[in-house]
Amino acid sequence: MNEHIDDYFDSSYTLDDLILSRVEFTANLNVGRENVPAYIRLMHKIDKVKGFEHKYNVLDYATGGIKKERSFDMEGKTNGVAFTVYDKEADLKDKGKKEKARKAEGILRAEVRLKKRKAVQAAMREFDNPDVLTTEEQIALVSKKCKQIFGTTFAAIVPYGNFYKLKDAEQLVGRSDLKAKRKDKMLRLMRLVPEKKSLHLAFKELNVRDKDAVLVWFAELNVSPITISKREDISRLRNIYDYLEL
């Protein structure tokens, strides 16, 4: 990279004269062609999460030609972080890249973008002090810790666990060894998600303060609080984290 910069700027600048202000992390998840839209539709049921908002609103989907089964997009309100999952095959077809689209069949593309300098610094601060590192050292650190940085944002948005139909998920929770009060809260939450069409609104209806604690209960059973719609032909989808190499 130093050689390219030296050549491009005619030896006027080096890598350390530049500022690392944007980084993008990507992962291609081979979930199967028939499952790509199903995963995306399930993610839309997450709705809002702390620190993020939808990049596209309901009106965009209704009139802007954006299909919910094609992508799920979140934008950080102030943190400079963006998150998206989308149908890579469909995206490449839209761009007229038929051969590349064929090779992307069944790929759910996931991206985490650190779009501002403060977002990059915040990510690095988990491992080192970015203020005392050179740009070259910062790039090396981000490259080394890319999986952890990507995983932290992914985990902040997508709940952990396999996806089931509501009846099957209820049975798994009911047969678990968790305390009765926890089971009751989990069952009420799962039943509210389809009704409210939103995990966020289901939590709000139950007046849950510590959402992370409840999500950990589900994670311990490897069951997602978001269930598959009755209209879907599939009855189970693997935990999406199974496809991530974190």
Disulfide bonds with the S-S distance in Angstrom:
none
